[in-house]
């Protein structure tokens, strides 16, 4: 049994990160034959991409995916620890599985992902959830076959969570969710240690993949007909800072643009690492989408300092305005936290002032939730939940207004849309996303799915556009 350790997880060594090649042990190839699995994913795009790897590994072992956990032989939860809501959902699912285990004792239940890296979570599983048969973390996903086989051989609860990140694993199999859009990891971990964030503890230190491996993966996707890649990292524009050569995010973006993949996106960016050269490269290449996610978290310099964000309100606005000046028609989205410990009404008004200046195209807004072991969790918080909820409502009223205004500017324009699939709402035939990453609904033939086509905007809503095929 190997349990998570926050003290070890917080260390940042200077050891060189080596590269290893994934392989499935021969003895594990058929242990899932005639068995089914159900995988539930919580959290960010990085978790979604991890789940693409997990599915591929399980299917190499012989398992087949089904969409009803009550009938599966194996149920695995890939969890998120970024906010309390994700925690509660995962533990709620574990409660349902506890009852299912009583009805079907042979079902195998596993938990992985960021929650597995938390000391408190694993302690609670050991104490209250004996029905969880195996647990592994974010650093040893490649060892899933070994961990699962060990449980199946011994029928003893197997917990293997590494607190040290280890080497980069290349060659992981992947079962992609889409045949047109693909996630590509470029950097793992984060060294920023924002005071509210648990990610540096659950994902380890920054480790950049070699540029040759990334470019080769994108070139393969181009050959397979993919239309879009999203470059992923907890702090994506810190790419290359840990490499020996001088090769950063701006260089990688330029080299990937030269592969002629039709669309390139990236997330998530930290304003501290957003360079002028990056801005120039994004402006230069038409296949780098002019849609940037630039989390601000707060508009108060005082709160930003308490958050450990390493920039001020003024420097964020300077960067925001520079991006807007340099990249025509750029769309910028953000993250905002309200109710951080010590936030006053004056601090909150600073946030509203920043929002009114930026008029974001989209914003993900949240009430602060303390995360285990983070410095912010130990701060005095005198603001009532009612006040926090009121601030969130006031913030959302303003950001929603700007979402609608920005969308209304699109009426009458022709947008290039990557058509993703049939629309399940029944009101239109198809849906897709514009270059500025706006959801678009329209009528048309299924032959358009997987293609980038021109669509004329005829009507707008706060969260989406309604359109018609442009002829």
Helices and strands as residue ranges (DSSP letters): H 6-9, E 19-21, G 26-28, E 36-41, H 45-60, E 64-65, G 69-71, E 74-79, H 84-103, E 108-113, G 114-117, H 119-128, E 134-136, G 141-143, H 144-154, E 158-160, E 168-170, E 181-185, E 187-188, H 199-203, E 207-208, H 211-223, E 228-232, G 236-238, H 249-257, E 263-267, G 271-273, H 276-284, E 291-293, H 301-307, H 313-326, E 331-338, H 345-358, E 362-367, G 375-378, H 385-408, E 414-422, E 430-434, E 439-443, G 446-448, E 452-460, E 465-469
